Amino acid sequence: MSTYTHFAKQPDVLKHLVLCEALRNETPQVYVETNSACAIYQMAHTPEQQYGIYHFLENANEDTALKNSIYHKLESTEMAKGHYLGSPALAMNVLGNQAQRFVFFDLEKSALDNVAFYTKQIGLDVSVEVHNTDSLEGTMQLLPSLPRSSFIHIDPYEIDKKGDSGYTYLDVLIKATQLGMKCLLWYGFMTEDSKESLDKYITSSLKKEGIKSYTCVELTMNSIRKDSILCNPGILGSGILATNLSQESQNMILDYGNKLVNIYKNAKYKEYDGSLSIQHNINL
């Protein structure tokens, strides 16, 4: 069994909602995911999941776009069976046979076994590759061989920590962006200090590498504190950094971020304020 327990929490809602719509808009022939985790999970009705996917499904009817989103359609169907679809399953369901190749990296073999099992269930196993190895080194080695139309989903949580290869996950985004590929990077933070540090790291790194066009949207729980952790719903804040996406996808990321803020305006995580704030940095 996989040890992953982060699924279906509030930051997953942002990440997966945006991922599904971006893939629909961009229709890549090759999809690469650096930190796949599992394709499908058994739900457990934890307070963190209640604040995450359950709150989303219960309140998405307030907004037509959210209710009609691919993410809502896929997850509401699967949640009725007691399951949650992770990003590998969402990507495969959105792209289907129109994609020629899916590449999933993860250090946990059990997670990749889960992905492989799911791909056989939906009949896509011929086009799916799983790599039980360090995704920093593996992805950087893979990038030069991929077509420019590839979509790279970078989902590590920590984007500023160097691996054994000497690369960070932001380095992966930078290289893929410079090669002309479509990139979506998700990251998390637990304090305002951490958020500020990551924001500076992102903007300075992109500027240094000459990347001027990007979209960055962050959703932060209003219970976040400067340098301490008041509560832990999984992650107190997360961001989406996108490069080389169409204008439609860039607009969608900000639009869906605002829509999530709206449906979480009266939310609670246990006894804590579960409302969200949004911050965006769009350079075109």
Beta strands, then each sheet from edge to edge (+ up, - down):
strand 1: 30-33
strand 2: 40-42
strand 3: 83-85
strand 4: 101-105
strand 5: 128-131
strand 6: 151-157
strand 7: 182-189
strand 8: 214-221
strand 9: 237-243
strand 10: 268-269
strand 11: 272-273
strand 12: 276-283
sheet 1: 5+ 4+ 1+ 6+ 7+ 9- 8+ 12-
sheet 2: 2+ 3-
sheet 3: 10+ 11-
end
